[in-house]
Amino acid sequence: MLLKETPISNCKEVSFLCNQLGLVKVNKAEFDDAIQYYEKSIKTKKEYLPSNHSDWGTSYNSIGLMYNSMGQYTEALSWHEKALIIRFKSLAPHNLDLAESYNNIGEVYHHMEQYSKAILSYEKALEIRQHSLPSNHPDLAESYNNIAESYSKMEEFQKALSSHEKSLEILLKSLPPNHPYVAISYDNIGSVYAKMEEFPKALSSHKKALELFHQTLPSNHPDVAMTHNNMAKVYSSLREYHTAMEHAEIAVQIAQEKLDENNPYIIGYRKLLEEIQNKFVTHF
């Protein structure tokens, strides 16, 4: 109703309104509707905005994020590359919006399992952030974490571990020591150690993550479930099936409270629990 009542001659107001309505839809995870509003905003901007204006980068980036959230990665990549081109032409070489575009492109490549390309984009984002931000800024930690995740997928675990440790070092300098991001960083380090089959170190990191989560998050938070699930994997690898089962059951219980039945996390947690139960029966 508001959109219809806004005078069409006032293009800036219409564009702003469409953008705000798009944000409302994003917060409701109604991504198709969000894209429609963002596209209406773009159509209206053409009436008053030069084609090389940096605001186009913001609009294209928003649509790219929506397609990424919907799992339509080719479409997401196209929009993020459009955003990057505009920003590259209209902004200073070390503008943080450029880093955002490189980071988002890296994320899409990561989802497309093109990990080498993901790392190249993440490293470009990191280079800009290192130039433009304080050395202890959390965005630098994000860049190192993203690089680590792609290295981990490539099974280059030492490089992954090194990047995760750099991320954690920055987070410990820039955030409270019990901040959830710090806990997530410990959990990520634990997962790399587990892949390296260094299970005592993996458990130590996961336990640290769980300890911090309990200080800052509700006991049934999805991040807590993920850490219990990670610990279940490690205990199962150590053939401590009873303890593994306890952690897997907690993960499933939390997920059932907080996630939809068809959520991939709850499906994965249940699958792990079933595998551990079968091993427990066979072992004993």
C-alpha positions in Angstrom: 0.0 0.0 0.0 2.8 2.4 0.9 4.5 1.8 -2.4 1.4 2.6 -4.4 0.8 5.8 -2.4 4.3 7.1 -3.0 4.4 9.6 -5.9 6.2 7.8 -8.7 8.0 11.1 -9.6 9.9 10.9 -6.4 12.2 8.2 -7.6 14.6 8.4 -4.7 11.9 7.9 -2.1 10.5 4.9 -4.1 13.9 3.4 -4.4 14.6 3.8 -0.7 11.2 2.3 0.2 11.7 -0.7 -2.0 15.1 -1.3 -0.4 13.7 -1.1 3.1 10.9 -3.5 2.2 13.5 -5.8 0.8 15.4 -5.7 4.1 12.1 -6.7 5.9 11.8 -9.7 3.6 15.4 -10.6 4.2 14.8 -10.7 8.0 11.9 -13.0 7.4 14.1 -15.2 5.1 11.6 -14.5 2.3 14.4 -14.2 -0.3 12.3 -14.3 -3.5 10.3 -11.4 -2.3 13.4 -9.6 -1.2 14.9 -9.9 -4.6 11.7 -8.5 -6.2 11.9 -5.4 -4.0 15.6 -4.9 -4.7 15.0 -5.2 -8.4 12.3 -2.6 -8.2 14.7 -0.4 -6.3 17.3 -0.8 -9.1 14.7 0.0 -11.8 13.8 3.2 -10.0 17.5 4.2 -9.4 18.0 4.2 -13.2 15.9 7.3 -13.3 18.2 9.4 -11.2 21.5 7.6 -10.6 24.6 7.7 -12.9 25.5 4.2 -14.2 29.0 4.4 -12.6 27.7 5.5 -9.1 29.0 3.3 -6.2 25.4 2.8 -4.9 24.9 0.4 -7.8 27.5 -1.8 -6.1 25.4 -1.9 -2.9 22.3 -2.8 -4.8 23.9 -5.6 -6.8 25.7 -6.9 -3.7 22.3 -7.2 -1.9 20.8 -9.3 -4.7 23.9 -11.4 -4.8 23.6 -12.2 -1.1 20.0 -13.2 -1.6 20.9 -15.7 -4.4 23.7 -17.0 -2.2 21.3 -17.6 0.7 19.0 -19.5 -1.8 21.8 -21.7 -3.0 21.7 -20.3 -6.5 25.4 -19.8 -6.7 25.9 -19.1 -10.4 23.3 -16.3 -10.2 24.9 -15.0 -6.9 28.3 -14.9 -8.5 27.0 -12.9 -11.5 25.6 -10.2 -9.2 28.6 -10.1 -6.9 30.9 -9.7 -9.9 28.7 -6.8 -11.2 29.0 -5.2 -7.8 32.8 -5.6 -7.8 33.1 -4.0 -11.3 31.1 -1.0 -10.2 33.0 -0.6 -7.0 36.4 -1.1 -8.7 35.6 1.8 -11.0 34.0 4.1 -8.5 35.9 3.6 -5.3 39.4 4.0 -3.9 41.6 0.9 -4.3 41.5 0.1 -0.6 37.8 0.9 0.1 36.3 -1.6 2.4 33.3 -2.1 0.1 35.7 -3.7 -2.3 36.8 -6.1 0.4 33.2 -7.0 1.0 32.7 -7.8 -2.7 35.8 -10.0 -2.8 34.8 -11.7 0.4 31.3 -12.4 -0.9 32.7 -13.8 -4.2 35.0 -16.0 -2.1 32.0 -17.3 -0.2 30.1 -18.2 -3.4 33.2 -20.0 -4.8 33.5 -21.9 -1.5 29.9 -23.1 -1.8 30.5 -24.1 -5.4 33.5 -26.2 -4.1 36.0 -24.1 -6.1 38.2 -23.7 -3.1 41.3 -22.3 -4.9 39.3 -19.5 -6.4 37.6 -18.9 -3.0 41.0 -18.5 -1.4 42.2 -16.0 -4.0 39.1 -13.9 -3.4 39.4 -14.1 0.4 43.1 -13.1 0.2 42.2 -10.0 -1.9 39.6 -9.1 0.8 42.2 -9.7 3.5 44.8 -7.5 1.7 42.4 -4.5 1.6 41.3 -5.0 5.2 44.9 -5.2 6.3 45.5 -1.8 4.6 42.4 -0.1 5.8 41.7 -1.5 9.3 43.5 -1.8 12.6 45.5 -5.0 13.0 43.1 -6.3 15.6 39.9 -5.6 13.8 37.4 -8.6 13.8 36.9 -8.4 10.0 40.5 -9.5 9.7 39.7 -12.5 11.8 36.8 -13.2 9.5 39.1 -13.2 6.5 41.5 -15.6 8.1 38.7 -17.9 9.2 37.3 -18.0 5.7 40.7 -18.8 4.2 41.1 -21.5 6.8 37.7 -23.1 5.9 38.6 -23.4 2.2 42.1 -24.8 3.0 40.4 -27.4 5.3 38.1 -28.4 2.4 41.2 -28.9 0.3 42.7 -31.0 3.1 45.6 -28.6 3.5 45.2 -28.8 7.2 48.4 -27.1 8.3 47.5 -24.0 6.3 44.0 -24.2 7.7 45.2 -24.5 11.2 47.6 -21.6 10.8 44.9 -19.3 9.4 42.4 -20.3 12.2 45.1 -19.6 14.8 45.6 -16.1 13.3 41.9 -15.6 13.4 41.7 -16.6 17.0 44.7 -14.4 18.0 42.9 -11.3 16.5 39.6 -12.2 18.2 41.2 -12.5 21.6 42.7 -9.0 21.2 39.5 -7.4 19.9 36.6 -9.1 21.7 35.8 -10.2 25.3 37.5 -13.6 26.0 34.2 -15.4 26.3 32.6 -13.9 23.2 30.7 -16.5 21.0 33.0 -15.7 18.1 36.0 -16.8 20.2 34.2 -20.0 21.0 33.4 -20.6 17.4 37.1 -20.1 16.6 38.2 -22.7 19.1 35.5 -25.1 17.7 36.9 -24.6 14.2 40.4 -25.3 15.4 39.2 -28.5 17.1 37.6 -29.6 13.8 40.9 -29.2 11.9 42.8 -31.1 14.6 40.2 -33.9 14.3 40.7 -34.1 10.6 44.5 -34.4 11.3 43.6 -37.2 13.7 45.1 -35.3 16.6 42.2 -36.2 18.8 43.4 -35.0 22.2 44.1 -31.5 20.8 40.7 -31.6 19.0 38.9 -32.4 22.3 40.8 -29.7 24.1 39.7 -27.1 21.6 36.1 -28.3 21.5 35.8 -28.4 25.3 37.1 -24.8 25.4 34.5 -23.8 22.9 31.8 -25.5 24.9 32.9 -23.8 28.1 32.8 -20.4 26.5 29.4 -21.0 24.9 28.0 -22.0 28.3 29.1 -18.6 29.6 27.4 -16.5 26.9 24.7 -18.5 25.1 21.6 -20.4 26.2 22.3 -24.1 26.7 20.0 -25.0 23.8 21.6 -22.7 21.3 22.3 -24.3 17.9 26.1 -23.4 18.2 26.1 -25.5 21.4 24.6 -28.4 19.5 27.2 -28.2 16.8 30.0 -28.3 19.4 28.5 -31.4 21.0 28.2 -33.0 17.6 31.9 -32.3 16.9 32.8 -33.8 20.3 30.7 -36.8 19.5 32.8 -37.3 16.3 36.0 -37.2 18.2 35.0 -39.6 20.9 33.7 -42.0 18.3 37.1 -41.8 16.5 38.6 -42.7 19.9 36.2 -45.6 20.2 34.7 -44.1 23.4 31.2 -44.8 22.1 29.3 -44.2 25.3 30.6 -40.7 25.7 30.2 -40.1 22.0 26.6 -41.1 22.2 26.0 -38.7 25.1 27.2 -35.8 23.1 25.4 -36.8 20.0 22.1 -37.2 21.9 22.5 -33.6 23.3 23.2 -32.3 19.8 20.0 -34.0 18.4 17.9 -32.8 21.4 18.9 -29.2 20.9 18.4 -29.4 17.2 14.9 -30.8 17.6 14.0 -27.8 19.8 15.5 -25.1 17.6 15.6 -26.4 14.0 13.1 -27.5 11.3 12.8 -31.2 10.7 14.3 -31.0 7.3 17.2 -28.8 8.3 20.5 -30.3 7.1 22.1 -29.9 10.5 19.4 -32.0 12.3 19.6 -34.6 9.6 23.4 -34.8 10.0 23.2 -35.0 13.8 20.7 -37.8 13.7 22.8 -39.7 11.2 25.9 -39.4 13.4 23.9 -40.6 16.4 22.7 -43.6 14.6 26.2 -44.5 13.4 27.5 -44.2 16.9 24.7 -46.3 18.3 25.4 -49.0 15.8 29.1 -49.0 16.6 28.3 -49.1 20.3 26.1 -52.2 19.8 28.7 -53.9 17.6 31.6 -53.0 20.0 29.9 -54.4 23.0 
